[in-house]
Amino acid sequence: MLEIALDETGNGVFQKDIAMRQRISVKYLDNIISSLKISGLIINAKGRKSGYRLSRRPSEIKILDIYKAFEPGITIVDCMEQTFDCNLSKTCGVRAFWKGLNNQITEYFDSFTLENLIKDHKSRL
């Protein structure tokens, strides 16, 4: 997402260029791009066989949005998943701790935008 967000040409970023700069295979990146497109975070810049661009401004894309393109939600331990059924949940002495930590991590992801990452990245150049 950062690679795409950093594009200032408006033409979009080609998958092969992202793969090269990030030192990952194009095949592996296929899955990432697919998830980002399905989640509505990126779009083709000018139709098929074009580069990718963000679907909205970086300030409108939270890191939590990006995370949720790949996972339904943040669950630090399995018992925090909504579908997890535990017969000890009512008497568990550490459940409140895990829930609190899980909430803090989720709030942290939700408090940062892609624009925050861009600013941090540019300050390091």
N, C-alpha and C positions, 0 to 999 in steps of 0.2 A: 504494500500500500504506500509505503514511503517513497519507493522508486517511482510510482505512478504520480504521487502527489508532487514530487519535485520537478516534474516536467513543466516547463514554462513555454513550450512551443505551441501548445494547443493541438498538436497533431497526434498526441497519444504516444504511449511507450510500447514498443514491440516486446513480445514475450521473450524472444531470443536475446534481446538486450538486457532484460531483467535477469534472465538465467545466467548470462555471462557475468554481469556485475556482481551478482549474489553468489556466484560459483555453485549453482545448483543445476540439475538437468532440466531441460525443457519438458520432459515427460513428467517429472515431479511437479514442476510449476503448473502443468495442465490442471492438476487437481486443485491447486490453490486458486488459480484464475477462475475455474469453474465455480467453486464455492463462493468466491467474491462476486461473480456475476449473478448467481442465483439469489444471493442475499441483497442484490441491488446496490452494492457499494461501488462497482465499476461498470462501465459500459464500453462498447467499441467506439472509438473516436469518430470514424467515418464509415461505418458498415463493416461487413465481413472483410477479413484480411487486412484490417487496419490495426493500429495500436490501441491501447486501452487508456482511458481517462477516468477520473473520479466522476461519480454520478451527481455529486453535490460538493459544496465547498468543504475544504478540510476542517474548518471550524464547526461544521455540522456533523462530522463523523467522529464518534467517540470510540475509544479503544475497545470498549465493551461491545460496540457494534461489530467491530472486526473480529473479536474473539467469538462472538455468537454466530459468525459465518461458518465456524468450524465445530463449535460445541453448543449444546442447547443452553448451557449456563455454567457458572463457576461452581464447582463442588470440590472443596478441599479434601474431603473424605467421602467415601461412598454413602454413608448414612445421611448426608446432606441432600442427596438426590431426592426429589419429590416422589419418585416411584419406588424408592427403597423402603421395604417393609421390615421393621425391626421390632420385635416383641419387647425390647428393653428401652425403647425410646422414652417412655413415661418416667422411668426410674434411672435413666442414664446420668451419671454424675459429670460427664464431660461433654454432653450434647450441647449445652448452652455455650461452652467455650468454643467448640467447633463452629457453631452457628454464628457466633460473634465474629470470629476470625473470617469465616466465609463472607459475611456481610461487609467487613472492612475491605477485603480484597475486591469484592464486587463494586463497592463505592469508589475505590481507588481507580479501577478500570473505567468507571463511568465518569470520573472527574477529569480525565485527560482526553484531549481531542487529537486528531491527526495534525492539526495546526500546531499544537504544543510540541509534537515530535519534530515537525519541520523546523520550528524555531530553534530547538535544541540542536538538531543536526547542523543547521547553518552556523550556529555559534561555535561549533567545533571545527569548522573548516579554516 
